[in-house]
């Protein structure tokens, strides 16, 4: 993996952790309220970070596959063997 994909992977894992952390760490909330603002904000923020990081990973690997399938040409115009 190249540097950009590592950063996106770390951001994806971080976003997932932020989204599930209220439930793992046991944020307290009133009984009459399903998801208070503290939990809802954390879940939304984590979800947005995870979605953006996933889009970055998909875009990065899509470009890598596109470039990998494209034949490489040398300065003389001849195809280079892989």
N, C-alpha and C positions, 0 to 999 in steps of 0.2 A: 504494500500500500504506500502511496505517496503521502506527502505531508498534508495536503488538503483533505484527503479522505480520512486521515487520522483525526484531524480537527473536527470534521463533520461527525465522525463516529463518537468522539468524546462529547460533542454537543448533544447528539441524540441520546446517549446514555444519561447525560446530565438532565436533559429535559424530561426523560422518563422518570428519573429519580425525583425531580421537583414535583412532578404530577402525582406520584404515589406516596411521597413522604408524609403528607398529613395522615394517611391511613396507617403507614408503617410506624410512625413515631407517636401516633395516638393523640392528635390535636384534640383538645377538649371543645365541646360545643353543647349548647343548650338542647335539652330533650325535645322541645317543641319545634326546633328548626333543623331541617335535614342537612343543609350545607351552609354554614354561615359564611360571611364574606372572606374570612381568613382562609378557609379551606377552598372555597370556590375560586378565589383569586390565584391561589397557588396551583390548583389543578389546571386552570386556563393558561397561566403563564407556562407551566411545564409542557402542556400540550402544544402550544404555539412554538416553543423552542424545539420540541421533538419533530414537529411537522416540517419546520424550516430546515432542520438538519437532515431529515430524511430526503427532502427535495434536493438538497445539496449533494447528498450521496448518490442519489439516482442520476442527477445531471452529470456528476463527475464520472461515474462508471459508464454512463451512456456515451459520453465523449471518448472515453478510453476505448470502448469497444468499436466505436466508429473509426477511430484512428488506427486501431489494430487491424481491422479488416481492409483498410485502404492500402493499396500497394505502395511500397516505398520506392522512390526514384532517387537516383544519384545525380550528381552534377552533370553527368554525360547523358542523362535521360534514360538510362537502362534500368530495368527493374532489379532491385536488390533482393537476394534470397534471404529468407528469415531463418 
